[in-house]
Amino acid sequence: MYQKILAGLDGSAWSNYAIETAVSLAQKNALTQLIGCHVYAAELHRERFEQMEPGLPEQYQAEEKLNSLRGTHESLITDGMVLISDSYLAPLLKKAQQQQINVSGLIPEGKNYAVLLKEISTHQPDLTILGAMGHGAVPEARLGSLTERVLLFRKTSDLLILRQPWNFKNRPIVVGIDGSQNSYLALTRAIQIAQAYQTSVEAVAVYDPFFHVGVFRVIADALPEADQKRFDFPAQEQLHDEIIDKGLEKLYREGLERGVLLAEQMGVKIRIEVLAGKVYPQLHHYAQMRNAGLTVVGQTGLHWDPISLIGSNTLQLARISNSNLLVVNPSKKQLEIPELPKQEEVPLSWTPQAEERLKRIPFFARGMAKRSIEDQARQQGLAEVTEAFVKEMRSMMK
C-alpha cells in the first residue's frame, strides 16, 4: 500500500471524499505519511483589485482613500485566505491525529494547479488524491480543470480521482488490462487495495474490431478500381471478420490469463471479461453495470508513444467515469509477468501460392491473419498451408 499520500483539499463535497479516503488508506499502513494541501491565490486578488481601481467611484479616487482601501483589502485577502485554507485542512488533520496517523498540512500561495504540481514534485507522494470537481463545478462538466491538469502533468505519483464516497461493500474493483506493463502494474495496485478492503477484483480487456473494418473500407475506397479487384476487398473483409477478430479476442484473452497468473502469485483469484468495442466507453459501462467501488487503469497503455502525456483511453475515461478512478503511474522497474504454459506447435510451411494470397491482405492485418490461419491448420492436423486451404477457409465464411 501507499507510503506517502497527498490530498488536495478545498472544502467542497468532493474534498470531503478525499479526506475520508486519505484517512482510510492511511489506516491500512502504519508507516503512511499523510499531507493535506490547499493552494490559495492572494496575488490574483491583488491584481484584480488594482485593475478595478480606475473604476471605483470618484470619492475613492483620492490617494489617501485608495491607500486605506488597499490596506483593508490586503488584510482581508491575506489573513482571510489563510484562515479559510486552515479551515479546509482542519478536518483532515483532526481525523488523522485521532487515528494516530503521521499528518501535516500545506497552504502555499499561487496559481492552484501550478503550485499543486510543484508540491507534488517537491514532496514526491506515491499517491495524490483529488476530487473530480471543486467549488467551480458546473453541471456541464465531469472533470475539473485543476484535476485534469494534475492528471496530465504529474510525474511521480498515482492519482486517485474521487466522485463518490470510498465504499467497497458488495462492490468490486474493476481494472483495465491491455497487455502493457502499466496495465499489469494497475492490476497489482487493484489487488493490494482489494486485499486491504476485502473485496473482489474484475479484470477487463477491450479489443476494437470495428476500427479495422473502418480502415478496410477507407483503403477500398481510396484504391483504383483495378487494384480493388486485385485485392478482392469483400473477401478480405470476410476474412477479417471471421478470423482476425477472433485472433484479436484470443490475444486480449491471453493477456487477461497472464493477469490471472499474476493475481494467483499474490494470493488472489480474479474474474476476467473480454469485451468488444471502443475501450474507454466499454470500461465505463462495465464499471457502471458492476457498480464498481473503484476503476483502475494505467496512465499509459500498449500503444503509448513517448511524446504523449497520457493514454487517450485513460484521459477519456477520467472525463466520463462515474466511479472513483485510480490512474497508475508507470514504473521504471519492470514487473515479472508470468508466461502462459506453452503448447507445442508443429512448424508450418506455406506454399508460394498461399503466401501470395496472404500478401493480398492489408499489411496491418496480415500478421493476425497468418496466425489465425495457422491455428486452423494445426487443428486439422496439416503440416502445410496451401492455396486450397486458404480458399477453403474463405468458402467456409460465405
N, C-alpha and C positions, 0 to 999 in steps of 0.2 A: 504494500500500500504506500501511499504518498508520505514523504518525509517533510516537505515544506509546502504549505498551501497559502496562496494569496487570494483574498476575496475582495473584489471591488464592490463598494457599498455607496448607496445614495438615498437611503430611506424609503425607497419605493417598495411595492409588494414583491417585485422580483428580487430586490435587495434582501428582503426578509427571507426569501427562499435560500439565497446564498448564505446567509448567517446560519440557518438551521442545518444546511447541508455541510458547510465547512466544519461546524462543531461535531456533527455526526461522524464525518470521515476522520476527523482528528481523534475521536474517541476510540477508533479502531486501531490506532497505533500510538503507544505511549511516547514515542520519540518525535511525533509530529510537531513541527513549529508552525503556528498559525499567525498570519499577518492580515489585518484589515486595512483597507486603503480607501480614502476618499480624496479626490482632487478638486480643489475649489479655484475659481477663476476671478480673483480680485482684480488683476491687471486689466482684464477685459472690461469690467465695470468702470474702472477708472478712465479707460479710453473712451467708453461710451459717454460718460459724464462730460468729459472735455469736448466731445463732439457736439453735445447738446447745449453747451453753454451759450453759444450765439443766439439760440432760440429761446432763452429764458426771458420772462417779462422785463420791461425796462427797469423797474425798481430793484432788480437783482444784478444789473449790469455793472454797478459801481464796484471797483476793485475790492473795497473793504467787504462788501456783501458777498462777492464771489469767493474771497478767501475764507469767509466764515462758512459758506455752503460747502466749499471743498473740504474743509476740516471735518465738518459734520459727516459728510458723505464718506470720507476716508475712514473715520472711526466706525461708522456703521458697517461699511463693507469689510474692513479688515477684521475687526473684533467679531462682528456678526457672523461672518462666514466661518471663522474658526470655531465659534460656538456651535454653529449648525453642523460642521464637519465632525466635531466631537460627539454630538448627539447621534450622528449616523453610526459612529463606531461603538458607542456605549453598549448597545445590546449584545454585540459580538464579544466585546471584552468581558462583560458580566457573565454571559453564558459559559465562555471558555474558562474563566477563572473559577467558576463554580464547579467545573469538571476537572480542575487542576491541569488544564491544558496550557502549554507554553504559548503565550499570545502577546502580540504587540500591535500598535496602531501607527498608521502614517497619514498625515494630512498635508501633502505637498500642494503648492500653488502653481497654476499654469493651465495650459490647454489640456483638457481632460484626457483624451486618448493618447496624446504625445507624451504627457508626463507619466501616465499609467504604463505605457510601453517602456519608458525609461526605468521605472521602478521594477518592472518585471525583469529587465535586463540586469539591473543592479543586484536584486535580491535572489535571482535565479530559483524561483519556486519550481517544483516539478509539476504542480497543478495550479492553474488560475481558475477561479470561479467567478462568473458574471451572470447577472440576469439577462435574459434575451432582450429586455426592454428596460427603460428607466422612466424618469419623470417626463421626458419628452415624447412618450408613447402616443401614437395616433392610431385609430382603428385600421387605417390602410396598410400599416407597416407590420411585419412579422419579426424583424430583427433590427435592433437599434444600431445607429451608426457607430457608436463607440465600440460595441461588442463586435461588429463586423470588422472594424479596423484592427482590433486586437487579434481576431481570428486570422486576418490576413498577414499581419506583420510581426507577431510574436515569434521568437526564435528558439526559445528554450523549454517551454512548458506545454503540457497538455492543457486543453481548455474545456471546461465544463460550462455549458450554456443552459441556464435553467428557465423553464417556462411553467413549471408546476412544482408542488411540494415533493420533497425527496421521500418516496414511498415505494416499497417493493412487496407489499402484501398481495400475494396472488398475482404478481406482475413480473414477467421475465425481463431479462436484459437481452436486447437484440443487437447483434454485431454483424457488420457487413464484411464479407470475405471475397477478395478478388484474386488471391494467389500471390499478392505482393508481400514483401517483408513487413511493411507498415500495417497491412490488414491483419497479419498474424500477431503483431505486437498489440493491436487493438483487441484481438481475441484474448490475449493474456491479461490485459487490463480488465476486460469484462469478467473474466473468470475470477480474478482477485476480488473484485467488488462483489460478485455473486457469492463467493465463499464467505465474505465478511457479513453479508446480509441474508444468507441462507435462501437464496433464490436461484432460479434456473437461467441457463444461457441458451439462446437460439441463434445459430449462425446461418446467415442468408447469403447466397451468391446470386447475382443477377447477370444474365447474358442478354445481348441485344441482337436478335436475328433480323429485326426489321431494318436496321441500319444497312446491312449488306444487301438486302433486297432493293433498297433505295439506290445504292451505288450501282447495282446491276442495271437498273433502269436508266440511270444517268449515262452510263457508259454506252448502253444500247442506243440511246437517242443521239449521242454525240458522234458515233461512228458512221461512216458512209455505208450506204445500203449493201454494197458488195461485201464489206467486212462484217456487217451484221449477219449476213447469210453464212459466211465462213465460220464465225464463232457460234452460230446456232443458239442465240441467246435464250429462246424459250426452253430449249432442252437444258441449257446451263442453269437457268433459274430453277428448273425442277430438281436438278442435281443438288443445287444449293439448299433448297427447301427440305429435301428428304435426307440428305447426307450431312451437309456442312452444319446445319442447325443441330442435328443430333451430336455431331462432333463437338460443337461448342458447348452443348449441355454437358457432355461427358467430361470435357476439360474443366469446367467450373465445378462439377460434382467431385472430380478428383481433388481439386483444391480444398473443397469442404471436408473431404475424407481425411486429408492430411491435417486439417484443423481438428478433426475428431481425435486423431492420434496424439496431437499436441495437448489437447484437453485431458486425455487419459493420463498422460505423463504428469499432469497437475492434479490428478485425482478426481476429475470431473467428467461426467457424461453430458454431452450436449445434443440438442436437437438440430438437424440441418434441413435446409429447404433451398431448392433451386427454382428461381423464377425467371420468366422471360419478359423482356421489356426494357424500358429506359431505367437506368439504375436508380437515380435518386427518388423518382416518384414511387417506384416499386418498394424501396426500403421504407419510405414514408408511409405508404398504405399498409405494408405488413406490420410495422410498429403500431399503427393505429388499431389494426384488426386484433393484434395480440395484447393490446392495452399495455404496452411496454413501459416499465418504470424508467428505463434508460435505453437510448440507442447509442452504439459506439461505432465509430468509423476512424480510419486513418486520415491524417492530414493530406496525404497523397496516396495515389494508387498505382496500379500496374503500368499505366501509360504516362506516368509523370515525366515531365521534362524539366531540367534544372532552371529554365527561365521562369517557370511558374511558381507563384507564391503558395498555391493550394490547388488540390484536385477540383475539377469543375463539379463533380457529383457531390463532393463534401460541401462545397460552398453553397450549391443549390439546396441541399438537404438542410443546411443550417438556416437558410432563409424561409423554408416552408414547414419544417418539422413542428409537430405539436407536443412531442415528448421532450424530456430532458435529453441533451445531446452531449456526449463526450467525444472530443476530437483529439486523437492521439498524435503527438508529435513524433516524427521519425527519429530513430536511434542510430547512432554511428556503429553500435555493436550489432552484429548480425545474429539473429535468432537461429538456433538449430531446429529446422522444421523436419519432422520425421518423414521419411520416404514411404510410399505405399509399397507393399510387397510386389516385387517384380514378377511378372508372368513371362515364362519362356516364350519368345516369339520366333517362329520359323522365318528366316530371312526370305524375302520375296524378290523375284526379279520381274522386270516389266519388259514386254516385247517392245520393239521400236514403234509399232503401230499404236500400242496402248499409250506409250509415252507421248506420241504425237497428239492423241486425243486429250491427254492431261494438259498439254500446253494450251489448248483452246479455252481452258478455264482461266478467268482473270487471275492475275498474279496474287492478289491479296487473299484469295480463297483457295489457291492451288494446294498449299501445304495441308490444310484441313481436309480437302477432298481426297488427297492421296492417302492420308492416314485412315479415313473412313472406308475407302475402297479396299485398302489392305486388311482392315479389320474384318470386313465382309468376306474377303477371300480366305482368310485364315479360318473363319468359322465354317467355311465349306471345304476346308482341307486342301486348298490349292497351294501349289508351290510357285506359281507364276501368274501374273496379271496379264491377260491378253486383251486384245481389242474386243473380242467377242464377249468377254466378261464385263467390260465397261458398258458395252451396248446392252447386255442383259440387265444390268442394274438400271440403266435408263429406261428400258422397256417395262421393268417392274414398277416404275414410278408413274407410268402413263395410265 
